[in-house]
Amino acid sequence: MGMGGAFGAVGADFSTLAINPAGIGLYQSSEISVTIAPMAAYSSSNFYNNISTDSKVNFALGNFGFIFTIKPYYKNKSGGLKNFNIGFGMNRQNDFNKRIYINGTNPTSSMMQSYVNELNAKGTPSNLVRTDYPFDIGLAYDCNLIYTDTLGRYFCDARYGGVAQSKIIDSYGSINELEFSVGGNFNDKLYFGITIGVPFIRYYENSLYQEMDNADTIPEFNYLKYWYSLQTHGTGVNFKAGIIYRPINWFRVGLSVHTPTWYPGMQDEWYSTMESNFTTSSWNSTQYSPIGTFNYQLTTPFRGTFGLAFILGQYGLVSADYEYVNYSQSRFSSSSYRFDSTNREIKDSFGSWGNIRLGTEWRIQDFRIRGGFAYFSNAFKNGINDNQRFQVSGGIGYRGRFFFADVSYVWSMMKEDYYLYDPSMVNPSHNTLSTHSVLTSVGIRF
């Protein structure tokens, strides 16, 4: 991480099992290592020119791993297989820990009006509102936030806006991947490796949305609160394969491919609660949804990485990676539901031309100094949203004969637009998300 993750052609680091498995072939001895990765996440939102901030701190295990080197009993001085390596352990692929606070006064609409518009457009009978919309609109209807006139048309109190709106989104969880790799070194020229990855998704999101009549301009209505909770779990499998070729001592080129990850048993569980408060207290209500569950399958995109590394003698190295990924290739499927429209929307909305990582390391006797930069391109097509991410890192390390230790600092930043509800009715919240991570690794060679 101190080198920006640019390890596609460098190797001899446990994290390469998840980037280019050929990196395992550059190990000359066995190794045990572990990384701890505390992180602080900060967020800033601009909603109708009102700035709000929030933060969250998380402590996590970055990775742990074992590399075992097996050398042939009889060495062939003219060339051949120099060593064969086996590795297994865990790498943390994604961290979902963050908290976002959005707050501002909407002069034109209410979330209740978006509910009203949907009910009127579909002509939903009032006796079916709770049945058809048990997690949101049905709760609002039973909380007296939506009502009908004598003709059966739906209305709400804050249909012209003028309410203070806020939302707190607290998410946590991660994708941790168990990895099993084998690889080798052929004649100190060609290094190869394959990895079987078993990722575990654990995602949790709790949110609280509120609307309040702080200016006291809406008859009867005081406030509403809407709590929503979501849990997502899944276990998948993927395969990675790669090579690193060293035509001359000071130059290496690496190539790796990652198959799509297939999650055959994804499960979502969610529930919600809504509370209303009026001047006439007899209208006040709190309503609870049932617990919703759904099982489905997810397939993530193919990835490919091309890397270059320039080894500057005993002084250091410079490396660069290009990673191709196209998020429009993601697909959902289920035996109980057709995802045709969802998959078509993914294909129409997402894209990417890839990611770039740059890194360097310099040696001062047994010590190392590192720096890196990474750019992750926008996952959306033009005009939809912009979540490109920038990452800057640096670090120091010690390399002894049997022991090593490293400390790296990583700063990343991205922006995105977040809509509280129907984008045609509400301005987006312009969110800026940044993280600060300090990773500490220690290991033993034997």
VEXGU-557859 format. One line per 3 residues: number of its first residue (from 0); their letters; for each residue x, y, z of C-alpha. Coordinates in steps of 0.001 Angstrom, whole numbers, plus 500000, padded with zeros to 6 digits. Example, Ala and Ser with C-alpha at 12.3 -4.5 7.8 and 13.67 -1.06 7.14 Angstrom:
BEGIN
0 = AS = 512300:495500:507800  513670:498940:507140;
//
This chain:
BEGIN
0 = MGM = 500000:500000:500000  502919:502338:500606  503695:502016:496881;
3 = GGA = 500130:502713:495785  499423:499021:495211  501645:499016:492082;
6 = FGA = 502861:495450:492516  501772:493850:489249  505406:493263:488220;
9 = VGA = 507232:493514:491570  506233:490457:493586  507590:488907:496794;
12 = DFS = 504842:490476:498915  501853:488572:500277  499368:491101:498851;
15 = TLA = 500438:490125:495317  498392:486936:495656  495384:489200:495054;
18 = INP = 497044:491351:492323  499368:489150:490284  499826:485622:491694;
21 = AGI = 503140:485319:489814  504583:487509:492565  504714:484421:494779;
24 = GLY = 507381:483019:492457  509886:485682:493495  510045:484438:497081;
27 = QSS = 513413:482864:497945  512448:481804:501484  509375:481004:503569;
30 = EIS = 507502:483767:505364  504743:484513:507879  503276:488028:507969;
33 = VTI = 500351:489973:509423  499008:493514:508878  496736:495624:511063;
36 = APM = 494900:498483:509356  493129:501118:511480  491197:503630:509369;
39 = AAY = 489485:506984:509920  486771:507902:507398  485552:511495:506988;
42 = SSS = 482600:512797:505013  481346:516225:503983  477989:516903:502317;
45 = NFY = 476609:519996:500614  472800:519851:500486  470975:523027:499369;
48 = NNI = 474123:525019:500309  474261:523618:503823  477548:521921:504763;
51 = STD = 477512:518939:507156  480357:516683:508270  480785:513359:510024;
54 = SKV = 483475:510761:510697  484068:507181:511755  487063:505198:513030;
57 = NFA = 487547:501472:512484  490221:498941:513449  490671:495927:511216;
60 = LGN = 492990:493145:510185  494510:494060:506814  495899:490626:505973;
63 = FGF = 497734:487620:507296  499537:485011:505282  501973:482146:504990;
66 = IFT = 504396:481514:502143  506294:478218:501964  509223:477812:499593;
69 = IKP = 510127:474387:498248  513427:474032:496391  514364:471085:494160;
72 = YYK = 516584:468421:495713  518911:468590:492749  519777:471976:491339;
75 = NKS = 520204:472299:487604  522890:474876:487044  521913:475288:483403;
78 = GGL = 518383:476458:484329  514989:474973:485053  512701:475299:488055;
81 = KNF = 514530:477171:490807  511834:476954:493464  508161:476193:493939;
84 = NIG = 506073:478228:496417  502763:477695:498186  500845:480499:499889;
87 = FGM = 497581:480941:501742  495976:483533:503980  493552:486460:503913;
90 = NRQ = 493611:489847:502172  491127:492624:502956  489736:493765:499580;
93 = NDF = 487161:496433:500525  486250:498393:503636  482682:499717:503875;
96 = NKR = 483075:501658:507130  481833:505243:506808  479190:507616:508139;
99 = IYI = 477528:510382:506124  475368:513197:507484  473177:515169:505060;
102 = NGT = 471196:518176:506278  469420:521131:504661  466083:522807:503937;
105 = NPT = 464306:521714:500780  462195:524604:499408  460290:522581:496802;
108 = SSM = 459381:519027:497817  459029:516318:500446  459817:512606:500260;
111 = MQS = 456123:512088:501016  455259:513841:497747  457401:511325:495849;
114 = YVN = 455319:508591:497506  452108:510400:496567  453232:510702:492945;
117 = ELN = 453874:506972:492695  450524:506014:494216  448599:508399:491964;
120 = AKG = 450523:507294:488860  449728:503631:489513  446236:504214:490846;
123 = TPS = 446893:501979:493851  443713:501353:495893  444049:502490:499510;
126 = NLV = 443391:498973:500842  446459:497695:498963  448967:500406:499909;
129 = RTD = 450360:498551:502927  450395:495239:501037  452140:496621:497927;
132 = YPF = 454603:498881:499805  455241:497288:503217  458665:498890:503799;
135 = DIG = 458118:502575:502945  454942:504006:501377  452699:501661:503354;
138 = LAY = 454298:502817:506602  453784:506463:505619  450117:505812:504825;
141 = DCN = 449498:504135:508180  451359:506976:509928  448799:509469:508474;
144 = LIY = 451534:511142:506419  449627:510289:503227  445864:510530:502874;
147 = TDT = 443152:510560:500213  440404:512966:499191  436843:511993:498342;
150 = LGR = 437914:511044:494808  440588:508650:496037  443532:510840:495058;
153 = YFC = 446531:510845:497396  447982:513931:499112  450527:514858:501771;
156 = DAR = 451003:517901:504001  454424:519068:502785  453735:518761:499062;
159 = YGG = 455304:522176:498388  458417:521529:500464  459648:523993:503036;
162 = VAQ = 460833:521186:505336  464223:520623:506924  465517:517299:505650;
165 = SKI = 468347:515230:507084  469749:511742:506711  472419:509838:508611;
168 = IDS = 473867:506836:506758  476046:504553:508877  477627:501649:506995;
171 = YGS = 480193:499070:508020  481550:495719:506939  484120:494508:504438;
174 = INE = 485102:492034:501740  487788:489708:503074  489210:487141:500669;
177 = LEF = 490813:483840:501582  493492:483044:499033  495274:479838:498140;
180 = SVG = 498190:480225:495704  500903:478197:494042  503688:479484:491851;
183 = GNF = 507284:479112:490883  510481:480530:489468  511755:479219:486149;
186 = NDK = 515409:480018:485505  515165:483394:487345  513498:484718:484180;
189 = LYF = 509886:483624:484241  507737:483638:487348  504240:482181:487361;
192 = GIT = 501365:481679:489781  497683:480958:490211  495297:481881:493047;
195 = IGV = 491943:480520:494120  490086:483307:495938  487141:482870:498294;
198 = PFI = 485760:486332:499171  483316:486939:502006  480977:489941:501747;
201 = RYY = 479600:491435:504942  477774:494742:504472  475590:496542:507024;
204 = ENS = 473776:499843:506605  471620:501707:509103  470049:505033:508160;
207 = LYQ = 467740:507616:509695  465849:510032:507441  463944:512976:508968;
210 = EMD = 461703:515799:507795  460804:518637:510192  458640:521738:509975;
213 = NAD = 461154:523929:511784  459645:527152:510365  456125:526141:511504;
216 = TIP = 454628:526893:508088  452761:523583:507525  449471:523083:509393;
219 = EFN = 449420:520087:511763  452646:518439:510533  455611:518546:512945;
222 = YLK = 458063:515848:511852  458585:512339:510481  461364:509838:511086;
225 = YWY = 462194:506870:508889  464674:504205:510020  466004:501659:507561;
228 = SLQ = 468340:498717:508180  469992:496456:505582  472310:493457:505897;
231 = THG = 474016:491739:502971  475979:488492:503218  477606:486335:500592;
234 = TGV = 480511:484018:499816  482035:483711:496369  484850:482185:494385;
237 = NFK = 487258:483403:491688  490491:482453:489989  493568:484533:489254;
240 = AGI = 496554:483685:487098  499649:485645:486160  503209:485749:484922;
243 = IYR = 506185:488047:485526  508981:488026:482982  512467:489432:483620;
246 = PIN = 514318:489711:480275  517156:491643:481919  518023:492173:485573;
249 = WFR = 516745:495744:485793  513399:495280:484053  510281:493192:484752;
252 = VGL = 506909:492998:483037  503841:491424:484606  500461:490289:483323;
255 = SVH = 497554:488851:485287  493895:488042:484718  491109:487709:487283;
258 = TPT = 488005:485772:486392  484639:487240:487404  483770:486471:491004;
261 = WYP = 480640:484349:491315  478572:484699:494491  476034:481828:494375;
264 = GMQ = 474397:482504:497745  473918:486232:498310  471296:487149:500900;
267 = DEW = 469750:490493:501819  467748:491132:504983  466059:494449:505683;
270 = YST = 463388:496149:507775  462197:499693:508472  460290:501825:510956;
273 = MES = 458435:505127:510488  457243:507621:513077  454992:510678:512582;
276 = NFT = 454199:513616:514852  451375:516155:514442  449878:519039:516365;
279 = TSS = 446796:516852:516839  448441:514151:518940  445804:511518:518152;
282 = WNS = 447259:511345:514610  450715:510443:515895  451833:506949:514986;
285 = TQY = 454774:504559:514804  454670:501746:512257  456953:498757:511750;
288 = SPI = 457638:496800:508595  458020:493029:508372  461526:491600:507994;
291 = GTF = 462329:491202:504310  464731:488569:502971  465871:487754:499451;
294 = NYQ = 468372:485270:498012  470113:485827:494690  473340:485364:492729;
297 = LTT = 475884:488041:491801  478645:487980:489175  481283:490732:489260;
300 = PFR = 483404:491948:486301  486521:490417:484781  489787:492201:485610;
303 = GTF = 493171:492292:483941  496421:493928:485107  499520:494892:483137;
306 = GLA = 502558:496032:485130  506096:497279:484615  508912:497467:487161;
309 = FIL = 512357:499032:486817  514896:497712:489349  517591:500290:489995;
312 = GQY = 520331:497991:491255  520594:497929:495051  519147:501431:495319;
315 = GLV = 515422:500960:494681  512700:500464:492105  509924:502244:490187;
318 = SAD = 506733:500428:489180  503479:501108:487344  500258:499121:486871;
321 = YEY = 497274:499483:484582  494164:497574:485650  491275:497039:483271;
324 = VNY = 487785:496653:484736  484369:497394:483248  481622:497567:485873;
327 = SQS = 478862:497250:483264  479680:493519:483178  478181:492944:486648;
330 = RFS = 475098:490733:486644  472384:489672:489081  470322:486494:488775;
333 = SSS = 467767:484553:490810  465532:481527:490450  462598:483516:491874;
336 = YRF = 462978:486877:490134  463947:488141:486688  466689:490774:486838;
339 = DST = 466413:491742:483162  465630:495411:483807  468241:495660:486573;
342 = NRE = 470993:494146:484435  470009:496367:481527  470243:499406:483795;
345 = IKD = 473694:498285:484989  474838:497903:481387  473464:501326:480435;
348 = SFG = 474721:503185:483532  478138:501781:484329  481482:501603:482565;
351 = SWG = 485152:502372:483226  488356:502619:481262  490448:501263:484139;
354 = NIR = 492702:502166:487039  496318:503335:487269  498773:502695:490108;
357 = LGT = 502300:504122:490460  504891:503361:493124  508538:503654:494085;
360 = EWR = 510824:502267:496789  514333:503363:497797  516802:501427:499893;
363 = IQD = 519068:502803:502614  520979:499811:503989  518314:497695:505787;
366 = FRI = 515643:500395:505564  513129:501248:502828  511341:504469:501915;
369 = RGG = 508228:504205:499732  505724:506402:497940  502753:505806:495665;
372 = FAY = 499768:507198:493804  496633:505523:492436  493755:506722:490303;
375 = FSN = 490487:504776:490073  488385:505988:487168  484689:506856:487292;
378 = AFK = 482524:503728:487430  479583:505577:485842  479032:506660:482278;
381 = NGI = 479176:510374:481499  476431:512534:482978  475135:509996:485505;
384 = NDN = 477481:510461:488458  481189:510806:489180  482896:508639:491800;
387 = QRF = 486499:508702:490567  488916:508158:493445  492447:509395:494116;
390 = QVS = 494901:507757:496495  498283:508979:497794  500492:506879:500038;
393 = GGI = 503903:506632:501635  505749:504416:504040  508926:503183:505657;
396 = GYR = 510173:499672:506280  512926:497599:507823  514301:494434:506199;
399 = GRF = 516534:492222:508347  517691:488710:507613  514842:487019:509493;
402 = FFA = 512504:489864:510491  510787:492714:508663  508401:495506:509625;
405 = DVS = 506602:498170:507578  504393:501179:508291  502376:502841:505516;
408 = YVW = 499989:505786:505408  497257:505929:502757  494996:508891:502007;
411 = SMM = 492158:508528:499529  489419:510871:498355  486343:510582:496169;
414 = KED = 483197:512576:495425  479681:511466:494589  476160:512840:494246;
417 = YYL = 473577:511286:496558  469811:511693:496103  467511:511355:499097;
420 = YDP = 464676:510226:496807  463340:510811:493255  466127:512799:491456;
423 = SMV = 463526:514757:489478  462186:516247:492717  465224:516925:494911;
426 = NPS = 468706:518347:494413  471580:515943:495080  473749:516095:498134;
429 = HNT = 477316:516667:496890  479346:514344:499104  483121:514240:499566;
432 = LST = 484508:511101:501193  488076:510751:502431  489888:508056:504385;
435 = HSV = 493131:507992:506334  494676:504554:506935  497826:503561:508777;
438 = LTS = 498899:499989:508013  501504:498209:510099  502968:494895:508913;
441 = VGI = 505371:492548:510642  506773:489260:509427  509305:486516:509927;
444 = RF = 511373:484756:507267  512691:481240:507712;
//
